[in-house]
Amino acid sequence: MSDIEDMLLLLVLCAAVVLWLKLTSARERAMSEARRQCEQHGLQLLDESVGLRAIRICRMDGLRRIERGYSFDVSIDGDDREQGRLWMIGSTVSGLSLPTIQLASAESIVAEALVKAKASSNVVQLHPGRRPPDAPLH
């Protein structure tokens, strides 16, 4: 090989190493941001990791910037696994998507509990009827 080919190969190798280091530091920033967002929203970050899922070019302040999309798993109550997404431009967060807690109304929770109790019990509930105030007691 000639000296120019060796220099080009070395240059490509150095560029690959620099790119890998930049992506690793960006992933570490995304990980710390995902951890911070989970703490702020009362969620549990599962697996303590984020994964790069997308790279896209977007326009910000008239400039084209590279936006990286990371996904991670969170838990709302410890019994589930939901997916969250984090978009970053440089070291700043440009977008965040977290699962929401679906709260049922108190009436629907009570009604559902009564239906389950009636279905699992063989006890018949007796409800005394209303009697008129002037009716004699037996």
Secondary structure, DSSP 8 states (H G I E B T S, - for coil): --HHHHHHHHHHHHHHHHHHHHHHHHHHHHHHHHHHHHHHHT-EESTT--EEEEEEEEEETTEEEEEEEEEEEEESSSS--EEEEEEEETTEEEEEE--------HHHHHHHHHHHHHHH------------TTS---
